[in-house]
């Protein structure tokens, strides 16, 4: 018998209510690099994917870390 496992990342609350986890992930990760994300940006973070959020943090808030490092 073969078992298959699947992992879903659902940041837009389609399958599960995990949008807050998506937000918190970016807030906590950005803090490691000295960036404070104001709660007023939660909707923006929520509607973007990780690469879009990294680009925004880099371009607008001064994040100084490579995309692959930030997203890993």
URZI-V465365 format. One record per run of one state. SS is the DSSP state (h for helix, s for strand, l for the rest). FROM is the first residue (numbers start at 1). TO is the last residue. If there is no record, write none. Layout:
# URZI-V465365
ss=SS from=FROM to=TO
ss=SS from=FROM to=TO
This chain:
# URZI-V465365
ss=l from=1 to=18
ss=h from=19 to=32
ss=l from=33 to=38
ss=h from=39 to=47
ss=l from=48 to=49
ss=h from=50 to=61
ss=l from=62 to=66
ss=h from=67 to=71
ss=l from=72 to=72
